[in-house]
Amino acid sequence: MAQSTPTFLDEFFAAAQGSFALLTGDRKASTYFDFSQRGLVSSFIAFLLAGAISAYGPRLLGFPIESGAASTGLFMSALLYVLQAGAGWLVLRQFARLDGFVPYIVAFNWINLYASLITLLLLMVGAGQFATIAVGVAALVVEVNIARRIVTLAPLQIVVFIVAKLIVQAVAMGLIVAMVAPEIFMPAVA
């Protein structure tokens, strides 16, 4: 009998298990993700959902958001994503490990969806500052475990991979701040 193709919902729940496995460092984490072309497309859908949740979720919950903040947030998320993916691709290319790029992107996309959902949930229960710190720490743990368990890099390669991504994130955040609030970088005129 032919096996049925998993639905997006099937992939959603499997990737949730994989994301938890990445958070805990489980060696079987990669078995929960679909690294095929179909799985890659599903992961991009998950990433788009993550962007929509991050941009519009707080507004739907009644949090006051400035006009245009959602579209600015989507633009910033897209810019940060492209820069991080580019940094990942460059580092993996230097290690001659481009075979790990699609698995990295698939896991990274799904992780973004769950991080957005968890952050929104924490905002709903009033854990704003805690949410930022908790999700940030969890994101770092997951990033290391994606490099370890999904891409299967060696320890020194993991360090270089993570440091390169952190540098790109810092530069991207500087660019974003410069675009959104250029007065921060302008000298005060007396």
Secondary structure, DSSP 4 states (H G I P E B T S, - for coil): -PPPPPPHHHHHHHHHHHHHHHHHT-TTGGGGS--SHHHHHHHHHHHHHHHHHHHHHHHHTT----TTHHHHHHHHHHHHHHHHHHHHHHHHHHTT-GGGHHHHHHHHHHHHHHHHHHHHHHHHTT-HHHHHHHHHHHHHHHHHHIIIIIS---HHHHHHHHHHHHHHHHHHHHHHHHHH-GGGTSPPP-
